């Protein structure tokens, strides 16, 4: 339950700090912008820094493979690890996205921790078949 308090505390802090851009339209736009910056930070780790690489090609899936086997057959296409600089940029971008996600929750009177709990419960119930 201590971890739950962190989510609630974060959401409360966002509520206290969000003064000027309180319009749902502004926050939705900022959320989308922060997600674009996250994508850009990941792309720059490949194209600018080179600490990561993307090695993507069509994956051949054996005919007799089950849905559960796909976890071991398919991969992320990502090679390497983020260097400290790229890791810092990605973490900052994720933090900004979380800030605006919490702001959206605040304006819609939703609790981020409750949403995470519900999603976790749904993931546990459906297991591997959740995203099929």
Residue pairs with C-beta under 8 A, 6 or more apart in sequence:
4 113
4 117
7 112
7 113
7 116
8 111
8 112
8 113
10 98
10 102
10 112
11 102
11 105
11 106
11 111
11 112
11 113
14 99
14 102
14 103
14 106
15 102
15 103
15 106
18 27
18 103
18 106
21 27
21 30
22 107
24 104
24 107
24 108
27 100
27 103
27 104
27 107
28 104
30 100
30 103
31 97
31 100
31 101
31 103
31 104
34 93
34 96
34 97
34 99
34 100
35 97
37 93
37 96
38 90
38 93
38 94
38 96
38 97
40 93
41 86
41 89
41 90
41 92
41 93
42 52
42 90
44 86
44 89
45 51
45 52
45 82
45 83
45 86
45 89
45 90
46 52
46 53
46 54
49 83
49 85
49 86
51 80
51 81
51 82
51 83
51 86
52 78
52 79
52 80
52 81
52 82
52 86
53 78
53 79
53 80
54 77
54 78
54 79
55 77
55 78
55 79
56 77
59 73
59 74
59 75
61 70
61 73
61 74
62 69
62 73
65 73
67 128
67 129
67 132
68 128
71 128
82 90
101 112
102 112
104 110
105 111
105 112
105 115
122 130
123 130
